[in-house]
Amino acid sequence: MLDRPVSELLKPSRRLPNQRWQIYPQKPEFAQKLAVLINISPIISQLLINRGIETPEQAQAFLNPESLVLPSPLEDFPDLAISLELLQNAIASQTKIAICGDYDADGMTSTALLLRSLRTLGAQVDYAIPSRMHEGYGINKRIVEEFHSEGVGLILTVDNGISAFEPVARARELGLAVIITDHHDIPQKLPPANAILNPKLIAESSPYRGVAGVGVAYILAVSLAQQLGETKGLIQPMLALFTLGTIADLAPLTGVNRRWVKRGLQHLPKSNLAGVQALIQVGGVQTRGEGEQGSRGAGGAGGAGGAGGAGGAGEVGEKKNIPNSSNPKSLKPEDIGFRLGPRINAVGRIGNPQTVIELLTTDDMGLALERAMQCEQINASRQQMCEQIEQEAIAYVETEFVTSLEQDRVLVVVQPNWHHGVIGIVASRLVERYGVPVFIGTYEDEEHIRGSARSIPEFHVFEALESCHDLLGKFGGHKAAGGFSLPAENLQMLRSRLIEFANQCLEPQHLKPLLKIDAEVNLNQINQQLYQQLNALHPCGMDNPDPVFWTPNVQVVEQKIVGKGHIKLTIAQTIDNQEYKIKAIAWRWGDYFRLPPRVDVAYKLRENYFNGNTTIELELIGARLPIQLQQFFASPPTPSSTTFEYNQRKYTCGFYKNGIEAELRIKNSEGKVLAMQPGHIIGLLGTNRQNGKEVDISQPHYDSIIQAALKALRVRS
């Protein structure tokens, strides 16, 4: 037999994604009962159960959100009445109103929404957005004093302000009224505003609880229009901006967000907003049923689909039931998440937010197309910048921190000359890669650092930042993300404090990204009918994720790198002696190429349109060694060797230890041995290690004999 350690000669394949799989417990009897009660398929009822929906009433409300009777926002937001009074008085007296926005998609769509609506309602209104480069997030004293010098009487913050105690106090000191509309976490001390509208200050049971900044702006604007009796022509433009901002900000698609986004996706393709039409055109978005181009999967941005949920007036707190329609000319959440949203966000990151505000408030199609093209160019620059910084960050982490990550349980990466407009994106990619919370920063000058944070489910970013408040300048955020600044001299102390915080709330098992999987599906079950059934769950996004399925022990038949590090592949599964194949894509998985010949795969379903044909493909989001193979190599069966017959030839096979590694060896009657280790795509074939040659064990003839050997060992044990 082969006597030298196989690791000396085998070329290991790239690592697989570092994940922990959580497969929902299946409840077939309960799912069947619920399916019968509300006339849906058992697979849809199982998916609803996985999302915490277990009664017919809950299911009906989820599947038909228009059937809900919404409470008046005046009942749920204690300060809404005074906000409306302040705005009505300002409009009546022509007092100057100034909006202070933010430079992300949520903040810019909120700013545009209130600008359009207040101008239409007769207000004298302008706006300001703090400079990302020079001032950072949120209203500040400079802006307050500038507003005062311009004769502003009422300041309206959007998507910021909840933590701005000193700037708001200064505004009140100068005699200005302040309305804060925000959705970020509540600090220990609220600013002294005249009114604060924040869904985190209202009851957790409220359907308005999950709205983003643009959702608060939408509620305020629609309520004001209703109170003034001026809703005609206002609602649908505001609904379009609400939909853009809500999906781009990754707000939960539950409650009113689900209801209004479902409507908005129907209305966006025919929106009368010049800026929306220009974005759709420049972004290459095709409405459903019109295009033949491929459709990218949703990832974290939303689900594939979005049909259903008719339009309607869109008032908040309305009591009518608007029936569903099946208009196919609808956008999908991923159209916004991957095409429209990034073009808006890129401007706020590395450009001038005024470009987006003009895009979303102009009625001139020529100007709108000009601004949309500027967004396109800025987004291309942003992509290049992200790629470069990501590679530099990975190289730095691999050199400095990779060996201590398990002990530290958090990653703090600070380097000079990075653009802090895009480091948040890089932070998200590092979280995906390393499975730990990431705090990433860059130097504004020799003495000051500004950064962004992204997290994993078990780590609360805002609480972590609050625990370090004495080391920081400005900071803010919520559970999953945040921003901060600090004196450079505090960096090492901040790293130590964050490591201490992480070790208090994270266990070693948390350091692998959690992948929640809905159900097991065989490849022969995947078809257009299944895909259409899933439309009942759409629109999908945060808190209503795309259904995730898994299939065990598939064979990777073909695989190649396409684009910028994506893997395009074909996988196969044999069921009752019949082989079923399906195409798949794995975005940004270049590091895992080539995949092992046999894997368990987790995926979402996606439609692909090409040359007039529609096919269902897989979007891989997880892969692991087949569980049976993991178990075999972790605890080889006893006895650990046996004989078997394949293609009328006799073989012996067994598991053998080489140091800490186990390997499977298969020997034929001529004395040739095939040796392989789990997760490796290259095996060794020969009578001994000296004359052995490397072979690709993903090839069908090798894979078949390996499967026969594993089957024989299972039977023997």
Summary of the structure (lengths in Angstrom):
residues: 717
radius of gyration: 28.2
end to end distance: 22.4
largest distance: 98.4
contacts: 2559
relative contact order: 0.11
helix: 41%
strand: 23%
